[in-house]
Amino acid sequence: MAQQGFLSIRDLTKSYGNGEARVQVLKGISTEINRGEICVLFGPSGSGKSTFLNMVGGLEPADSGSIRVGDVDITTLKDRELVEYRRRELGFIFQFYNLVPDLTIRENIEVCQYLSKDPLPIDDLIHSLGLWEHRGKFPNQVSGGQQQRCAIGRALVKNPSLLLCDEPTGALDYHTSKEILELMERINQEYGSTMVIVTHNDAIRHMSHHILRLRDGELSEDVLNEHLLPARELTW
């Protein structure tokens, strides 16, 4: 039997609606994602990618099956325990940055620092993100790429064991997307963060350790990448 991964999904199902209107979005998904992996999740619109990410994030309940993160099956947790799980274990990165407009770049990152018992040193992180000279500016005073760097910093400052990324480069141009992917690669290497990245950008598979593809609620691809490319070499 294969060794259980850090993120272990077993027979996961999810449906919406009732009766004739019922739609099964996930149909018995099973996979293992190891600690420290970058895992990319592909699939057409409506294939269940966001539902999968929301369930791993404890935002939506499963109909059946299990989601183990480390030693904890989060499908058994009560609401208050799920809140603690998200605070302790997770960082979320979205396509749209969701920054607080009246807080500076530094303050937007600091907001999440206080949620963690073991946060990363904020000055070191801001330097790593390439935001030091922008730390006192407000979100509307910096570029989209810098706003996304801030959003990544906000997720990362908690020192989470798992980063869930929903189209993190979807709103960015080619050059800025490459910079963000290089940053995420460096974060993975420096901090050992496990990442699950939902994207439509097929090139990201080449920098990812683990590749998943959803189609009609089932995994049509679940493979490890034996020939990693550095993010800087990606083209699309």
N, C-alpha and C positions, 0 to 999 in steps of 0.2 A: 504494500500500500504506500502511496506517495506521502512524503512528510507534509504535515499540516503547515500551511503558510501563516504569515502574520495576519493577513486578511483572508479568511476562509468562508466561502459562500457555498451553501449546500441546498440544492433543490428549491431555489427561491422562486416563488410565484407571486404575481400581483395582478389584480383585475380592477376595473372601474365599471360602474353602472350595475344595473340589475336586469334580470329577465332577458328579453331579446336585445336590449341595449347593452348588455354586458360585453366588455372587451377585455380579453386577457392580454396584458401588456408584457409580462414576463412569464415564461413557461418552463419552470424548473431549471433555473440557471445554477450551475455549479462551476467553481473555479478556485484556484489558490494563488494568492499574490504574496510574494516573499517580502520580508522586511528590507527596506532600502531600494526596492525596485521602482523604476518609473514604468507605470502601466498605462497604455493608451487604449481608449475605448472608442471604436468607430461604429457607424451605423447610420442609415438614412433617417430622416425626420420621422418620428413616430415609432421608431424601433424599440424604444424603452431606455435609451441612454440616460436621460435626465431622471427618469424614475429610479433606475438602478443607483445613480449617484445620491439621490435624495434618501433612498432606503439605507445605504451605507452610512449616510450622514445622520441617520436617526430622525429624519424629518417626515418620513412616511412609513406606516407599518406594513409588514409583509402579510400576505394571506397565509402563506405557509413557508416552511424552510427555515434556515438559520443563517445568521451573519455573525461570525466570530471575529473580533478584533483583539488580537492577543489571546488572552484566556477568557474573554467575556463574550457571551452570546447576546448581542444588543437587542435581538428580537424578544428577549424575556424581560427587558428593563421597563420599569414604570416611567411615567413622564418626568418626574423629578430626577431620576437616575439618568435618563437620556439627556437632560440639560447638562448634568455634570459630565457625562461622556463627551458631549460636544465641546464643553469648556476645556476639558482635560486633554483629550486625544486629538481633536480635529482643528485644521485650518481650512477655510473655504476661500477659493479664488474664483471670481465670476468674470464673465465677458464684460459686464458693465461694473465699474469700479466700486460704486456704492460708498464713496467717501463722504465724510461729514463736511459740508462746504465751509462752515464757520470755524473749523479747526485747521491748524497748520499741518503740513506733511508730517512733522514729528509728532504732533498731538494725535493725528489719526492713527499712527502706529502705537503710540502709548496707550490708547484706549484699550487695546487688547492685551497689552503687557500686564495690566493689573488683573487679568483673568487667570493668570498662571502662577503656580507656586514656584516654578523654575524657568522664568523667562530668559530669553537670550539678552546679552548686553546690548542695549538699544543703540548706543553710539557706534559700536562695531557693526551692527546690522545696517544702520543707515549708510555707513561708509561702503559696506559690501554691495548695497543696492545702487550705489552711484548717486545718492540723493543728498549728500552732505551739504552741498552749496545751496540746495533748494529746501532745506529742512524747515526754514521759517516762513516759507511761502504757503499760500492757500491753494487748494486743488485747481481753481480756475486760473491760476497764474503759472501753471506748468503744463507740459504737453501730455497727450494721451498716454504715451509710453511711460512717462514719469508718474502719472497717476496710477498706472497698472503696477509699476514698481512699488509704489506706496501700498497698494492693495495687497501685493505679495508680502511686503514687510509686515503689514498688519496681521496677516494670517500666520506668518512665520515667527513673530516675536514671542508667541506663546510656547514656542519649542514643541509643536505638536508631533505626534508620531505618524500622523496620516494627513496628507494634503489632498483635498478634493478640488479639482480644477475644472470648471465648466466653461469651455471655449475661451481659455485665458488670452488668446491672441485674436479672437474673432472680430474685435472692433479696431484692430491695428493694421497699419500698412505693412508691406513686406519687410522693409528694413527694420522697423520697430519690432515686428513679430520675431525676427531673427534674434534681436537683442534680448527680448524677453525669454525666448527659449534657451539662449546661452546662460542667462541668469538662473533659470530654473534648473538647468543641468548642473551649474556650479553649486546651487543650494543642495541638490541631491548629493553631490560629492562631498561637500563640506559638512553638512549636518546629518546626512544619512536618512533624510525624510523619505518615507514611502509616498509616492504620488500616484493618483488615479486621474488621468487627464481625458476628459470628453472633448472630442474635436471632430471637425470635418476635414482637417488638413492632413491628408494621407502621408505627407513627408515626415510628420512627427514620428511615425512608426520606426524610422531608421535610427532615431536617438533613444528609443525606448527599449527597456529590457523585456517587456512583456506586452503582447499585442492581443487585444480582444476585439471581436466584431460581432455586433448584434444584428440579427435580421429576423423580422417577424416574431420578436420575443424570445428567440433562441440564440445561443452562441454558435455562429457559423465559423468562427476562427478563435483559437485559443492557443497561441504559440509563444515560445521564447525566441528572442532575437539573438542569434549567435554572432552577428556582424554589426556591432554598434558603430554608428557614425557620430562624430562630434557635431553638436548643434550648429557650429559655424559652417559646416560643410553641407548642410541641408539646402536643397533648392526646390522650388515649386513654381 
